[in-house]
């Protein structure tokens, strides 16, 4: 009889445990209740290098290497139609390629500057002026500003301030670490002259770290790259860098993503978070280029021909809290005459072969335009969110690829569970009111055209706002769970609602 009683008690205990498991209490997580509203309260800024040029350059000879000078002509494309085409691609600002050089006590030597500003006013596209000559007025890592440089800046601002579309200065491309204090001094002085000016610099990516410093021993290490990012954010309060992740190996006929793509995004996002959510930007790939040689014989940054190619780069960046997107390039980049550094193959717009013809829009132009239109639909939402951390998700039974292996093991308290059929990242974001947002990105090489099936379960969520192809949808969740497909080169932004 005692054995029977003990058995019954054991069964009762098992049922009790099972019952507790089924009614497991949700963790005590603080969440913001209600429905968020983001009526045009932000924007993800977008611009491109290599604006319509004041003269054309030679085409690269992709068969034999070198340049095909027979296709050169030197006709200006600074005209209203080219500027409208640039704006219609979905850009919110333009960076001049030529410098606004001032011969002291004289006039601007670059006569293209005035037509550029006049056209910008007419078309309504803000302009950032290249002022790289300023750097010549001072030594690196020198906080002093020479009288000549001060005079230069004052004349430049007084001349350009009459144009509503004048928005700021582009100081330098890919500077080494020793310019940090110089840039801080110039930025502080420029803002004292005109507080609403944008101070634009595009910094080095992690694979450019051998060039971080020329005057001291600054070895090529991840730790030193982190110091590089921290140094510039501390000096200037922001960080924009370039990274071109989509590559091709012509010999093996393989497209691939550079392993450091997410690592670099994470390094910059961590530094920005550490420095009071400093604004960060990235310049992504919209042209094909590589080392000297024939296009079909060397590993190089591949042609960007589809919306998926562009979308992969943008959605990945948004998952790390990026607030500004640059493109390299808009117009076909000139090829260096000796081609000892890089060869540029294509871009969004190619130089025409005949005089009097407009630039030739490529598939890249229309891919960028389509992705920018998609971003326009919801950038006012995601621009309000700051990065908290990024989760790497791999299919069941798989291990992280080198691409995902350098992402930290971040856990988000709102996410109960997640599964995916392909490699996926989840950028965990939060707005100023406490609403959580999750940018969930298909992280496969976009040209592989793989669809990612994702299921994510949230604590304390009965509904969600989901932004799919930029369109907002209200989703009713079952037990906090949401299952959806993410196409190649796509991301879905989800805001769980209590």
C-alpha positions in Angstrom: 0.0 0.0 0.0 2.9 2.4 0.8 4.4 1.7 -2.6 1.1 2.6 -4.3 0.9 5.8 -2.3 4.5 6.7 -3.1 3.9 6.1 -6.8 0.8 8.3 -6.8 2.7 11.0 -5.1 5.5 10.8 -7.6 3.0 11.0 -10.5 1.3 14.0 -8.9 4.7 15.7 -8.5 5.6 15.1 -12.2 2.2 16.6 -13.3 2.8 19.6 -11.0 6.3 20.3 -12.5 4.9 19.9 -16.0 2.1 22.3 -15.2 4.5 24.9 -13.9 6.7 24.6 -17.0 3.7 25.2 -19.3 2.7 28.3 -17.3 6.2 29.7 -17.0 6.1 33.3 -16.0 7.6 35.9 -18.4 10.7 37.6 -16.9 10.2 41.0 -15.4 11.2 43.2 -18.3 10.5 46.9 -18.5 8.8 47.7 -21.8 7.1 50.8 -23.1 3.4 50.3 -23.7 1.2 51.8 -26.4 1.7 52.4 -30.1 4.8 54.4 -31.2 4.5 57.3 -33.6 7.2 58.5 -35.9 5.6 61.0 -38.2 8.5 62.2 -40.4 10.7 62.6 -37.3 14.0 61.6 -38.9 15.9 60.7 -42.0 18.8 58.4 -43.1 20.9 60.8 -45.1 22.3 59.6 -48.4 25.0 61.0 -50.7 27.5 59.7 -53.3 31.1 60.3 -54.3 32.0 61.3 -57.9 29.2 63.8 -58.7 28.6 64.7 -62.4 32.1 65.8 -63.4 33.4 69.0 -64.9 35.2 66.8 -67.4 35.2 63.1 -68.5 38.0 60.7 -68.0 39.2 57.7 -70.0 37.4 54.3 -69.7 39.3 51.4 -68.3 40.2 48.7 -70.8 38.7 45.7 -69.1 40.1 43.3 -71.7 43.7 44.3 -71.9 44.1 46.3 -68.7 45.1 50.0 -68.6 43.0 52.8 -70.0 41.3 53.1 -73.4 42.1 56.8 -74.0 40.3 56.7 -77.4 37.1 57.1 -75.4 38.1 60.2 -73.5 36.5 63.6 -73.9 36.6 66.6 -71.6 33.1 67.9 -71.6 31.5 69.3 -68.5 28.4 67.4 -67.1 27.6 70.1 -64.6 24.1 70.9 -65.9 20.5 70.8 -64.7 19.6 67.4 -66.2 22.6 65.6 -64.7 21.8 67.2 -61.3 18.2 66.2 -61.5 19.2 62.6 -62.4 21.4 62.6 -59.3 18.6 63.8 -57.0 16.1 61.4 -58.6 18.4 58.5 -57.6 17.3 59.2 -54.0 20.2 61.2 -52.7 19.8 63.8 -50.0 23.1 65.5 -50.4 26.0 65.9 -52.9 29.8 66.0 -52.3 31.9 68.0 -54.8 34.9 66.1 -56.2 36.9 69.2 -57.0 38.2 71.4 -54.2 37.0 74.9 -53.4 40.6 76.2 -53.3 41.1 79.8 -52.4 44.3 81.6 -53.4 44.6 83.9 -50.5 43.3 87.5 -51.1 42.2 86.4 -54.6 39.2 84.6 -56.0 38.2 81.0 -56.2 40.4 79.2 -58.8 37.8 76.5 -59.4 35.2 78.1 -61.7 32.9 75.0 -61.4 32.0 75.8 -57.9 29.6 78.7 -58.7 27.7 76.7 -61.4 27.4 73.8 -59.0 25.9 76.0 -56.2 23.5 77.7 -58.6 22.3 74.3 -60.0 22.0 72.9 -56.5 19.8 75.8 -55.5 17.6 75.3 -58.6 17.3 71.5 -58.2 17.1 71.5 -54.4 20.1 69.3 -53.5 22.2 70.2 -50.5 26.0 70.3 -51.2 29.0 69.5 -49.2 32.1 71.3 -50.5 35.5 69.6 -50.7 37.9 71.7 -48.7 40.8 69.2 -48.5 43.4 72.1 -49.2 42.8 73.3 -45.6 44.9 70.4 -44.3 47.9 71.8 -46.0 47.9 74.9 -43.7 48.9 72.9 -40.6 50.9 70.0 -39.5 49.2 66.7 -38.5 48.2 66.3 -34.8 48.5 70.0 -34.4 45.6 71.8 -32.6 46.7 75.2 -33.8 45.1 76.9 -36.8 47.2 79.2 -38.8 46.1 82.8 -39.6 46.0 81.8 -43.3 43.7 78.9 -42.6 41.4 81.1 -40.6 41.2 83.6 -43.4 40.5 80.8 -45.9 37.6 79.5 -43.8 36.1 82.9 -43.2 36.1 83.8 -46.9 34.8 80.5 -47.9 31.9 80.6 -45.5 31.0 84.3 -46.2 31.0 83.5 -50.0 28.9 80.3 -49.7 26.5 81.3 -47.0 24.3 83.1 -49.5 23.4 79.7 -50.9 20.6 77.8 -49.0 21.9 74.5 -50.3 25.4 75.0 -48.9 25.5 72.5 -46.0 29.1 71.8 -45.0 32.6 70.8 -45.9 34.3 67.5 -46.8 37.7 67.7 -45.2 39.6 64.6 -46.1 39.2 61.0 -47.3 40.7 58.1 -45.3 42.9 60.1 -42.9 45.5 58.5 -40.7 45.2 58.6 -36.9 47.5 61.6 -36.4 44.9 64.1 -37.9 42.5 63.7 -35.0 43.4 66.9 -33.1 43.8 68.9 -36.3 40.3 68.0 -37.3 38.9 68.8 -33.9 40.5 72.3 -34.1 39.1 72.9 -37.6 35.7 71.6 -36.7 35.4 73.7 -33.5 36.5 76.8 -35.4 34.1 76.2 -38.4 31.2 75.7 -36.1 32.0 78.9 -34.2 31.7 80.7 -37.6 28.5 78.8 -38.7 27.0 76.4 -36.1 24.8 74.5 -38.5 27.7 73.4 -40.8 28.3 69.7 -41.4 31.9 68.6 -41.0 32.4 65.5 -43.2 35.3 63.1 -43.2 35.3 59.5 -44.5 37.6 57.3 -42.4 39.5 54.1 -43.0 37.9 50.6 -42.8 39.5 47.8 -40.7 41.2 46.4 -43.8 42.9 49.8 -44.3 44.5 49.5 -40.9 48.1 49.2 -42.3 47.7 52.8 -43.3 46.4 54.1 -39.9 49.6 55.9 -39.1 52.8 57.0 -40.9 54.7 58.7 -38.2 54.6 56.3 -35.3 54.6 52.5 -34.7 50.9 51.7 -35.1 50.7 48.0 -36.0 48.0 46.4 -38.1 45.9 45.0 -35.3 42.2 45.0 -34.4 43.1 46.7 -31.1 44.7 49.6 -32.9 41.8 49.9 -35.3 39.5 50.2 -32.2 41.8 53.0 -30.9 41.6 54.7 -34.3 37.8 54.8 -34.2 37.7 55.9 -30.6 40.3 58.6 -31.2 38.2 60.2 -34.0 34.9 59.9 -32.2 36.4 61.5 -29.1 37.9 64.3 -31.3 35.0 65.1 -33.6 31.9 63.4 -32.1 31.1 61.3 -35.2 32.5 58.6 -37.4 31.9 57.8 -41.1 34.0 55.2 -42.8 34.0 53.2 -46.1 33.8 49.5 -46.6 33.2 47.6 -49.8 32.1 44.0 -48.9 30.9 42.4 -52.1 33.8 40.7 -54.0 34.3 38.3 -56.9 37.0 35.8 -57.6 36.9 35.5 -61.4 39.2 32.5 -61.5 36.9 30.5 -59.3 33.7 32.3 -60.5 32.7 32.9 -56.9 31.0 35.9 -55.3 31.7 36.4 -51.6 31.4 38.8 -48.7 34.5 40.0 -46.9 34.8 38.4 -43.5 35.4 41.7 -41.7 32.1 43.3 -42.9 30.1 42.8 -39.7 33.3 43.0 -37.5 33.9 46.6 -38.7 30.2 47.6 -38.2 30.3 46.2 -34.7 33.6 48.0 -33.7 32.2 51.3 -34.9 28.8 50.8 -33.3 30.3 49.8 -29.9 32.5 53.0 -30.0 29.5 55.1 -30.9 27.4 53.6 -28.1 30.3 54.2 -25.6 30.4 57.9 -26.7 26.7 58.8 -26.0 25.4 57.3 -29.3 27.6 59.4 -31.5 26.2 59.5 -35.1 27.9 57.0 -37.4 27.8 56.6 -41.2 29.2 54.3 -43.8 30.2 54.6 -47.5 29.1 51.4 -49.3 29.9 49.9 -52.7 28.2 51.0 -55.9 31.0 50.5 -58.3 33.4 47.8 -59.4 37.1 48.3 -58.9 40.2 46.4 -58.0 44.0 46.2 -58.2 45.8 46.8 -61.4 45.1 44.2 -64.0 42.5 42.7 -66.2 39.0 42.7 -64.8 38.5 39.0 -65.5 41.8 38.0 -63.9 42.0 39.6 -60.4 39.8 39.4 -57.3 38.0 42.7 -57.0 35.0 44.6 -55.7 32.3 43.2 -58.0 29.7 45.0 -60.0 26.6 46.1 -58.1 23.8 45.4 -60.4 20.7 44.5 -58.4 18.6 46.0 -55.6 19.6 43.0 -53.5 23.3 43.9 -53.8 22.5 47.4 -52.5 19.9 46.3 -49.9 22.3 43.8 -48.3 24.7 46.6 -47.5 22.1 49.1 -46.3 20.0 46.7 -44.2 23.2 45.4 -42.6 24.3 48.9 -41.8 20.9 49.9 -40.3 21.2 46.8 -38.0 24.1 48.6 -36.4 22.5 52.0 -36.0 24.0 53.7 -39.0 22.4 57.1 -39.7 24.1 58.1 -43.0 24.8 56.2 -46.2 27.4 57.1 -48.7 27.9 55.5 -52.1 31.2 54.9 -53.9 30.6 55.9 -56.6 27.9 57.8 -58.6 29.8 58.7 -61.7 32.4 56.4 -63.2 35.6 57.1 -61.2 38.6 58.3 -63.1 41.4 55.7 -63.7 44.9 56.7 -62.5 47.1 57.1 -65.6 49.7 54.6 -64.5 47.1 52.3 -62.9 49.6 51.4 -60.1 47.0 51.6 -57.3 43.4 50.7 -58.5 41.5 50.2 -61.7 37.8 51.3 -61.8 35.5 49.4 -64.0 31.9 50.7 -63.7 29.5 52.8 -61.6 26.0 54.1 -61.4 26.6 56.4 -64.4 29.2 56.0 -67.1 30.8 58.7 -69.2 29.4 58.9 -72.7 31.7 58.2 -75.6 30.3 61.0 -77.7 30.4 64.7 -77.0 27.1 66.3 -76.2 25.5 63.1 -74.8 24.4 62.7 -71.1 25.9 60.2 -68.7 24.9 56.6 -69.3 22.8 55.2 -66.5 23.6 51.6 -65.7 21.7 48.8 -63.9 23.5 50.0 -60.7 21.8 53.4 -61.0 18.3 51.8 -61.1 19.2 49.3 -58.3 20.3 52.2 -56.0 17.3 54.3 -56.9 14.9 51.4 -56.1 16.6 50.7 -52.7 16.6 54.4 -51.8 12.9 54.6 -52.6 12.3 51.6 -50.3 14.4 53.3 -47.6 12.4 56.5 -48.0 9.3 54.7 -46.8 10.5 54.0 -43.3 13.8 55.9 -42.7 11.8 58.4 -40.6 11.1 55.4 -38.2 14.4 53.7 -37.9 16.4 57.0 -37.7 14.9 57.3 -34.2 16.6 54.1 -32.9 20.0 53.6 -31.4 22.0 50.4 -31.4 22.1 48.2 -28.3 23.8 45.0 -29.7 23.7 42.5 -32.5 22.8 38.8 -32.4 24.1 36.3 -34.9 21.8 33.5 -35.8 22.8 30.3 -37.6 20.6 27.4 -38.9 20.2 24.5 -36.5 23.1 22.2 -36.7 25.4 24.7 -38.4 28.3 26.7 -37.0 29.0 30.3 -37.6 30.7 31.2 -40.8 33.8 33.5 -40.7 31.5 36.4 -41.5 29.4 35.9 -38.4 32.1 34.5 -36.2 33.4 38.0 -35.2 30.1 39.2 -33.9 29.9 39.1 -30.1 27.5 36.8 -28.2 25.0 39.5 -27.5 21.7 38.4 -25.8 18.6 40.6 -25.9 16.2 40.2 -22.9 13.1 40.9 -25.0 13.8 38.0 -27.4 12.5 34.6 -26.1 13.8 32.5 -29.0 14.8 32.8 -32.6 15.5 30.4 -35.5 16.5 30.9 -39.1 17.0 28.8 -42.2 20.0 30.9 -43.3 22.7 32.9 -41.6 21.0 36.0 -40.1 21.8 39.0 -37.9 19.4 40.8 -35.6 20.3 44.4 -34.8 18.7 45.2 -31.5 17.8 48.9 -31.3 15.9 51.2 -28.9 14.3 54.6 -29.3 14.3 57.5 -26.8 10.9 56.5 -25.5 12.0 52.9 -24.7 10.4 51.1 -27.7 12.5 48.1 -28.9 13.2 47.7 -32.6 14.8 44.7 -34.3 16.5 44.9 -37.8 16.5 41.3 -38.9 18.8 40.7 -42.0 19.3 37.9 -44.4 23.1 37.6 -44.3 23.7 35.3 -47.3 25.6 36.6 -50.3 22.8 38.4 -52.2 23.6 37.0 -55.6 22.9 33.5 -54.3 19.2 34.5 -54.1 18.5 32.5 -50.9 15.3 33.1 -49.0 15.6 33.1 -45.2 12.7 31.8 -43.1 12.8 33.3 -39.6 10.8 32.7 -36.5 11.3 35.1 -33.6 9.4 35.0 -30.3 9.2 38.1 -28.0 8.4 38.5 -24.3 5.5 40.9 -23.6 4.3 41.3 -27.1 0.8 40.7 -28.6 1.4 42.7 -31.8 4.2 44.1 -33.9 4.8 46.8 -36.4 6.8 45.1 -39.3 8.4 47.1 -42.1 8.7 44.8 -45.1 10.1 46.2 -48.3 9.7 49.5 -46.5 5.9 49.1 -46.0 4.4 49.2 -42.5 2.2 46.2 -41.5 0.6 45.5 -38.1 1.0 41.9 -37.2 -0.9 40.0 -34.6 1.4 37.7 -32.7 0.5 34.2 -31.3 2.3 33.7 -28.0 4.6 36.6 -29.0 5.8 34.7 -32.0 6.2 35.9 -35.6 7.3 33.8 -38.6 8.2 35.4 -41.9 10.5 35.2 -45.0 13.4 37.5 -45.8 14.5 37.6 -49.4 18.1 37.9 -50.5 19.6 41.3 -49.7 16.6 42.2 -47.5 15.9 43.1 -43.9 12.7 43.3 -41.9 12.4 45.9 -39.2 10.1 44.7 -36.3 8.8 46.8 -33.3 7.1 44.5 -30.8 4.0 46.0 -29.1 2.6 45.1 -25.7 
